[in-house]
Amino acid sequence: MRVPTPSTGPPRRRLSPQQVLLGLGGLLVVAAAIAFVAVAWTRFGVLFQAGVMLTVTAALCGVSAWTAREGLRATEETLAAAGAALLLVDLAAARSLELFHLAELSLRSWTTCSAAVVLLVALALARATRTTVAWPLVALLAAQPLPFLLIPDGAVPGPAGVAAALAVAGADLLAAARLRRPLVPVALVSSGFFAAFGALGGLAVAATSGGVESWTSTGVLALAGAVALGATRAAPALLPRPAAVGAVAAAIGGLSGTASLQTLGGTGPVIAAVAGLSLLTAAVSLVRHRVTTAVLVSAGATAVTAASLLLADEGRLRPLALLALGATVPAVLTAVRLTAIRPAATGAALLTPGAAVLLARADGWLTAPVAGLLLALLAALAFALAAARAGLPEERVAAVCGALAGLAAGATTGAAGAWGQVAVQLAVAGVAAASYAVTAERPLVGAVAIADLVLASWIAVGGAGITTPEAYTLPAAVGLLVLAAPALRAGRPSWAVEGAAVGVALTPSALVVVAEPTALRLVLVVAGAVGLIVAGTLTHRQAPFVVGAGALVFVVVARLAPYAPLMPRWVTLATAGLVLLVLGATYERRRRQAREAVAWVTQMH
């Protein structure tokens, strides 16, 4: 029977009876002091009562210090906490009972004085008793509201309040580096809270206030970001990496700066966009400096994004189109210089000019045919780039961007009904895609390119009002034949190679020449059918031979069938009799020849 091994982990910390007793005793002492102030205060003289409270408070603090030297940690912390609570009770009672005319002070002034007194007392006792945790905690908590209390009441919602919140965050971070280990998480949480509060408040002030207050708030946030970045080197154990801190600070600064630039009017978002693009361009040149790059990229991207949203919200599509076009510059530089993110940068470099063209078209700055032609040229450029970078990660990105640009070109021009221009643009994109497919050996892309070219031809003839069936079937047959070229080189059967192509080329015309006969079409169909029969015979290919023979027989029978009832009956009977006689006389030889013919056709590929 296996005996379970005891757990080797640290034992759970539980409240000891001593801690329970000390906690209850401290609470009762504080409750007694409150009751004494509230109930028994009027029974004694003011000086006597004040003396009693001060004596009890001082006694608790003094005994806490003595127990600290004796090594009684639980008693030390309990008495210190009770002493801090009684100190707050003393200060509140002094004002409520108008001692030393303290009631004449405003509540804000008295709160400031009380917080300062608690802070000073807690700091003094913390220096006297190095092991007590309660006094540094009391000092930390008392210091939090002081910066807000020291500034005028009406200035708290403005830049001064932002500066106060960020100052508290910095002071808490500085205190975390000097406090005892149990209090470090408390200081860090407080620092993070006030940093977030200050950042959000600063953004709100920058976005909603006038020029001076908005720019002051932006300056405060920028200064705080620089201080935070410097603090990462002074206290690396308490803060994230410098690049992360710099990126966050720069993003906040970029948002705030863009909000402040709105005070300049309509030029504000444009200036922010130009500044953001400049920062992104500079970041490419300074990529070896990690922190600097993180700051520039974060600030630039934030400024460009915020400016784009503002321009879009205002419906200013023309500046937004120029912004998208300008974003091509840092994207191209990034794709050229940074191998690690080259695929993403390549996509951005190809998509941003396309977005610029579409925005310019939406604004009415470009006509639909011009916008479509520019998109088609962009698609050709993308496919050319994909062919040049065949086998590399950015190849597929460039090919996808080319396909998107081609579709956008057709949709843009097609919306205006300029079908001739649509055909030209699809042809440009299709030729470029076919060239890429051949260069990079991408059969699927080649099939799509051929389909695009066929569609372009259909749109062209349809837009010209041409209804001749061959104008549609022959381009499709050529496309199918081009797609079948690799299979033809591989020696595959004719029905899997050119069967579909010759069928599409000849069968619809054979049907039309029977339904709507014309001399020219009849001659061409018969010539085509004979040509296929000859080609199939010479190349020993079954599909063109069978399709050509079938079409020729169908046309001949269909053309001669209307004349059969016009012949005399005796001619019909005589012809049938002669045929039967000839067949009977040469039955064996014809049977052997038929078998040989069937075998010959069957042996074709």
Buried (B, 14 or more C-beta within 10 A) or exposed (E): EEEEEEEEEEEEEEEEEEBEEBBEBBBEBBEEBBEBBEEEBEEEEEEEBBEBBBEBBEEBBBBBBBBBEEEBEBBBBBBBBBBBBBBBBBBBBBBEBEBEEBEEEEEEEBBBBBBBBBBEBBBEBBEBBEEBBBBBBBBBBBBBBBBBBEBEEEEBBBBBBBBBBBBBBBBBBBBBEEBEEEBBEBBBEBBEBBBEBBBEBBBBBBBEBEEEBBBBBBBBBBEBBBBBBEBBEEEEEBBEEBBBBBBBBBBBBBBBBBBBBBBEEEEBBBBBBBBBBBBBBBBBEBBEEEBBBBBBBBBBBBBBBBBBEBBEEEEBBBBBBBBBBBBBBBBBBBBEEEEEEBBBBBBBBBBBBBBBBBBBBBBEBBBBBBBBBBBBBBBBBBBBBBBBBBEBEBBBBBBBBBBBBBBBBBBBBBEBEBBEBBBBBBBBBBBBBBBBBBBBEBEEBBBBBBBBBBBBBBBBBBBEEEEEBBBBBBBBBBBBBBBBEEBBEEEEBBBBBBBBBBBBBBBBBBBBBBEEEEEEBBEBBBEBBBEBBEBBBEBEBBBBBBBBBBBBEBBEEBBEEEEEEEEEEEEEEEEEEEEEEEEEEEEEEEEEEEEEEEEEBEEBB
